[in-house]
Amino acid sequence: EHPDEGEGYQAPDGRIHYFQGQFNAWVTEQWTQYALPALTDAWLLTEDERYADRAALLLDALASIYKESTSGSWDYPSNPPSGRFARPWYQVARTLVKYVDYYDGLYHAPAMDEPSLRPGFTRRENIEQNMLMDGAYYCYDHAFAGTLHNGHADYLRGALAVGCLLDVPEFIRVAVEGPFSIHTMLANNIDRDGRYYESSLGYGIHARELYLTFADPLYNLRNAEYPKGVNLYDDPRFRAAILLPDTLVSLAGRRPNFGDSAPDIRYIAPGPPAMNPSDRDFLARLYARTTDEMQRDDYGRLLRWGTASEEGAGGDDAWALWHGAPLEEKGDASLPQAIGQRLEGSWVAGMKGMALLRLGEQAALLRYGPSLNHGDPDDLGLTYYAEGYQLTYDLGYGLGSTHAHVGWASSTVSHSIATVNETNQLVGDGSGGSLHWFADLPHVQAVEAESANSYSSEGVTEYRRALALVDGGYLVDVFHVTGGSQHDFGFAGMGTDLE
């Protein structure tokens, strides 16, 4: 009743539904995300050639159509004109690095030298030439223009992974020494607190995970140009970036969700700080691969502390299986003083422009830094936690790229903030303000910051907010605005009965 010969089915209302395309995308993703890693690991652990033969068949089948599947995702924002399979633009690298891993795991399997589904090739030749090299050159070709954001890191890591696997020096060189190299990204994107520059904290974790996929291939690399490889785990900026990035900014047991982040409607019982599982994965890599013995001892203490908490018990078991270093379970599990203060008390991430307040079961965030990639026009935005809930509400990325996300959720008035002249912030040039003061006292945690620059378009000369958490379960919030003709104070919450 709804025939689709490959170009979509057009419904009576004129809309086109791509049933064939959706199914093809589902199949390639199922093979890539689930079947191939399971089969490859089974082969490596058992040396049973049945697993290798099935994995080689699937990888060869994907490679037999890979370089002709160049449209990317039809429904991705901005409708990009290129990609591989259902992956547009920089997302080509997200599956390419997985194919590199699977090929690496299957490298010595006899099944790789069987005839390919692509006539005239063995499976090995087909996968190398028509998948890995094709995808790597696509990524390499995009590696010389753009900005230092997470999408550009994707392009570079895709070319780098293939370069390390198949010994293509230029693919490696551009990722290590080029104008957008990993060293350039670390120097420009990671601040003195180890924070990543893009606004959303979730995208910051994503960027760090991308940087990790530079670290492992370079750590294991041995070629003429880099006979000892490149150990990013000894780079101070890299170490700062992946040392407890989620846990250190956790408020009331969760990551603050400003900018492009999902809404937070969970109940989390108040309790002592615990290590986020993703941070434990970062830490396990630092512990296994840094050559600094003093640093390694600190990482071991933190790992023991994190493992002792229920939240921190998870981790990337696949990486640990192949690469993890043994950890002495009965050693020192105390927190280093500087880490303990940032986990348990209040502190300010100065370059990111975030004040994190903690007092008993209350917590609050005041964000006065610039709103950059994946941020909203919400300078001086408030996020408040008490009684196990986030009591403010931010729709954020709840419906990504829909009218709700790019309209209401990306407006100033949808946040817990003061709106001037019924206009969004950041219409004029510039964003971000300054810290006025910060107080860490026995019964009060308080901060004040300003960001008049965010309303320069409305002639605002003062845009200032002071917050204080007070013993007994109180939040004091004072907003000062000078300039503009109308000031509306908004408070967003999940409930309907607010008092």
N, C-alpha and C positions, 0 to 999 in steps of 0.2 A: 504493500500500500504506500510505501515511502521509498521508492527506488533511488539508490545513489550509485552511479557508475564510476565514482571517483572524484567528481567535481561538486558533490553536494546535492542534497535534495531541497528544492525550492517549495516552501509551503504556500498555501493559498494567500497568506498575508504578505508574501514577498520575502520573508526571511529564509536564509539558506542554512540548512543543518548538515554538518559534515559527518555523517555516520561512519563512513569508511575511514576518514582521517582520524576521527576520535578513536576508533578501534585500533588502527595501526599504531597510533601514538601510545595507546595503553599497552599493546604488546611489546613494543620496543622498550618502554619504561619498565615493565615487569621483568623482562629478560635482564635489563641493565641493572636494576636496583636489587633484585632478589635472586633470580635463578643463577646468574653468572657468579656472584660472590659465593653463594652456597656451594656450587659445583667446584669452583676453583679451590676453595678451602678444603673441601672433602678430598680432592685429588692430592693436595699438598700434605694433608694429614695421614692419608691411607696409602697413597701411591696406587690406588685402584684405577686402572685405565678406563673403566666405564665412565667415571666422573669426568676425566679429562676429555674423553671422546665427545661426550654430550656438550661440555663447555666449549670445546673447539668448534663444534658444529654451530652452536648458537652465535658465537663471536664471528665466525666466518659468514654466517647468514646475514648478520648486521652489516659486516664489512662489504658484502656483495651489493648492497644498495646504498651504502653510506654517502659516497661522494656525489651521487645523483639526487639525494634527498636534501635539497638546498634551500627550501622555502622558509624553514623555521616555523614558529607558531603563528597561525593566522590571527589569533585573538589577543596577541601580546600588545600592551599599550604602544601606540605609535605605529603599529603594524609593520615591524621591521621586514626588510626585503630579503633577508638571508639568514642562514643557520644550518644546522644539521638535525635531521629527524624533527622532533617537536621542540627543539631547543633553539631559541633565537640568539643571535649576536654572541655576547660574552658567555651565555649559558652553554654554548657549545663545549667550553672547557669543563663544565661540571660533569658531563658524561665522559668526555675524552680522558680525563685523569683516571676514571674508573676503568676504561678499556685498557689503559696502560698497565694498571695493576693486574687485571685479569691476564693480559698477554704475558706479563712478567711471571705470573704464577704458573702459566701453562708452557713456558718457554721450552722446557726440556721434554715435554710430553710427545711421544711418537705421533699422536693424533694430529699434531700441528703440521706434519709433512704429508698429510693426506691431500688428495685433489680438492680444490675449492669449488664452491658453487659458482664462482665466477670463472668461466672457461679460460684455460691456459695458465692458471695460477695454482700453486699449493695454498693451503689455508694460511700458512705463515706469510707467504708473499702477499696474498690478498689483504690480510689484516695490516701488515706493515705499510704497504704502499697505498691502499685505497681507503684505509680508515685512519691509521695513526699519523702518517705523513700528511695526508689530506687535511685532517682536522688541525694538526699542528701548524701547517702553513696558513690556514684560515685565521687561526689565533695570532700567529706571528705578523700577518699582514695588517692586523688591527692594533698592533702594539706600539705604534709610533705617533699616535695622535690621541688627544683626549685630555683627561685630567686624572689626578692621582686618587681615584675612588675605587670602591671594591670591584666594580665591573672591569676596570683596567687590570686589576690584579688577576682576575679570571683569565683574561687573554694571555697574560704572561705565563701563568702557571701551566696553562694548557700546552704551550710551545715548550716550556722548560721540561715538563714530564717526559715528552717524547724525545727531546734532545738528550736527556740523561739516559733514557732507555736505549736509544738507537745510535748514540754518539753523533749528534749533529751540533757541532760547536757553536754555530751562530744562534741557534735556539737557546742555548745555555747562556751565551754571552749577553744577549739583550736582556735577559732576566736578572743577571748579576751586575752588569756594568752599564746598561743602556740608560737613556734619559728617564725612563719610567721603571727602573729596576727596583728590586725588593729593598735595596739599601736606600734608594731615593724615597721610597714610600715610608720606610721606617723613620727616616730623618725628618720628613715633612708631616707625616700623618699621626705620629705618636708623640704626645706631649710629656712634660716632666713628671706627671703623675701616672704615666702609662696608659692614658686615655686616648681613644681613637677619635678623630676629628668630626666625623659625620654625627649628626645630632642624636638619632635614635640609638639607645644602648643595645638593642637587639642587633642592629646592623653593625655595631661595633664588634659584637661577638662573632658575627658572620665574617667580617673582615679578618679577624684574628685567625679564624679557622682556615681562611684562604691563605694567610701567611704561613700557617703550618704546612700547607702543601707545597710551599717552596722549601721549607726547612728539611724535610726528610729526603727528597731526591738529592739535594745538595750535600747533605750529610753523608750519603752513601756514594756520591759521585767520585769516580777516579778516572781522569782522562789526562791528555797531554797538557792542557791549560791549567787544570786544577787537580794535580796529582794526589793531593790530600783532601780534596773536596772543599766545601765551605760549611763551617759550623755556625749557623745562626744562633744556636743555643748559647754561644759565648758572647753574643752581641748584647751589650747592656740595654739598648733600646728595645730589642726583641724580647729580652727577658722581662723587662718592665711591662711590656704590652700583654704578655700572657700569664703574668703572676696574679692569680685570683681576680681577674677583671670583673667578673660577675659578683662574686662574694663580697668584695670590698664596697660595692655600691648598693648592696642588698638592704632594703628597708622593710622591716616587719616580715622577713622571710621571702621577699620577692624582689624582682628587678623593676625599678620605676619605669613606667610605660608611657613616657611622653613621645611626641612625634609619631613616626610610622611604627607603631606598636599595637598589639591587640589590646582590647579592653581587659581590665582586671576585675573580675567579679567573684573571685575565689575567697573562701574563708580559710585562713591559715592560723592555726592555734599559736598564740604567742609563745616564744621560747628562746633559748640561747642561739647565737649565730651558728650556722652549719654551712659546710662547704657545698657549693653548687657542683653537681656531677660534671658539667663541662669544664669547670675550673680544675677538677681533679685530673681530667684528661690532659689539660695543659701542663699541670704540675708533674704528672708522671713522665712526660717527655723531658721537661727541664731536669728532673732528677736523673733520668737515664743518660742524658746526653751532654750536660755541661761538664767542662773539664775543671772548673773552679771548685776545689774541695770544700771551702767554707760555704759557698753558695749551695753546694750539694747537700751539706749537713742541714742547712736551713730548710731546703726543699723536703728533705726526709722528715724533719719535725712536723712540717705542715701536712705532709701526706699522712703521717700517723694521726695527727689531730683530725684531719678530714675523714679518714677511714673509721675513726671512733664514733662519728656521728652518723645517724641513719641516713640523712640526706646525702652524705658524701660517699656512701658505700658503692654507688654505681660507677660506671666508667666505660671507656671504649675497650671492651674485652678483646676485640679483634687485634687492635694495635698492641695491647699488652701481651697477647698470646705470642706474637712474633718478636716483639722488641723490648718488652718491659724489663726493668732491672729489679732484682730481688730487694725487698725492703725489710729491714730488721724491725719486727713487730713490737719489741719490748724497749725500744730506745726512747729518747726524749720526745714527748708529744706536746710540749708547751709552745705557746705562740710567741714568736719574736715580738718585742715590745711595740715596735712601730706598726706591725701588722695587727696586733691586738687592739691598739687604739682605734684604728680605722674600721675594724670589724665590730667593735662593741660600743664605741663612743661616736661623737659627732666630728665631722671634718669638712673641709672645703677643698674641692678639686678646682684649683684656681684658674688653669688655662681653659678647661672645659666650661668653667663658670657654673658649678653646681655646689650648693650648700646642702649637706646631708645632716639632718638633726635626728638624734635618737635619745629618748628619755623614757625609761620603763617600757611600757607596752605601746607608747606613742612613737611615731616617726613622721618626718616631713621632709620634702625636697623643695627648695627654691632654686629655680634655674634662671640665671642671669646672663649666661654666655650667649654667643651668637647662634642664631637658628640657621643651620646650613643644610646640606643634603639630608633628606629624610626627616626634616623637622617641620614644625608648624609655626605660624605667626603667634607664638605664645611666650615671648620674653617676659620674665618674672612670673611664669606659671607656677602654681602650687599643686603639689601632690601630698595628700595627708592620709595617714594610716592610724587606726585605733581599733581596739576590740576585735582584732583578727581580720579586719576588712580595710580595703582602700575606701575611704569615705568620700573622696572626690571621684570624679568619673571622667574618663577621656576615651571617646569613641575611637579615635586614631585610625588604625589600619583594619578595623573590624570588618569592613567590607571593601577591601583594597581595590582601588581604581574605579569604584562605582561613583555615582553622583553623591552618595552620602560621604564617601571618603574625600573626594576632591572638592566638595562643596561645604556642607556644614562642619564636618570633622576638621577641615583645614581652615576654619575661620577662627578669629580671635575670640568671638563671643561664645563659642562652644566650650571654652575653657574656664577654669576658675580664676578669673582675672578681670581687670578693669578695661573696658572698651571705650575708646575716645571717638566721638562724632560718628558712631555707627560704622566705623571703618576698620578694616584689618590693619594690624601692625605691618611694618616692612614694606609699605607702598613706596616710601622714599628709599634713598640709598642707605645702606648700613644696617647693622644689627648688633646686639650685644651691649652689655653695660659693664658696671664695675661693682665690686664689693665695697660697702661702706664700713661695716664692722661685723665681727663674729664673736660670740661669747659662749664659752663652755664652762658652766657653773654648776654647783652641786644640785640645785633644784630648778634650774632654768637653762634651756639651750636656745640661743637666739641668734638672729642674723638680720642684716639689712643690706639691700643692694638696690641699684638704680639702673634704668635702661631708657632714658629719654630719647636716645638715638632711634629706638624702634618706632617712635611716633613722630619722627621729624617732619613727615608730610602734613601733620596737623598742627604744626607750630607749638608742640609740647616742649616745655623747658624743664619740667620736673615729672618724672615717672618713677616712683620709688615705693618699695614694699619692705616692711619689717615683719618678721615672724618670730614667735616665741612659743616653745613647748614648756609648760609649767607643770610641776608636780601636782597630782590630783586629777589629771586627765583634761587639761585645757590647752587649746591652741589660741593664741592671740595673733591677730592678722590686721595690720594697719597699712592702708594704701594712700599715698600722696600723689595727686595729679595736679599740675599747673599747666594751663594751655588747653586749647580746644573749647568748644561750647557745650558739649554734652558728655557726661561720664556715666557709664553704666557698669555696675559691679555685678559680675555673674558668679554663681557658685553651682558647679555641676555635681550631681550626686546620683546614686543608683535608685534611691527610694523616691516615694511620692509624698511622704509625710516628714518634712524637714522642719526642725524647730530651732 
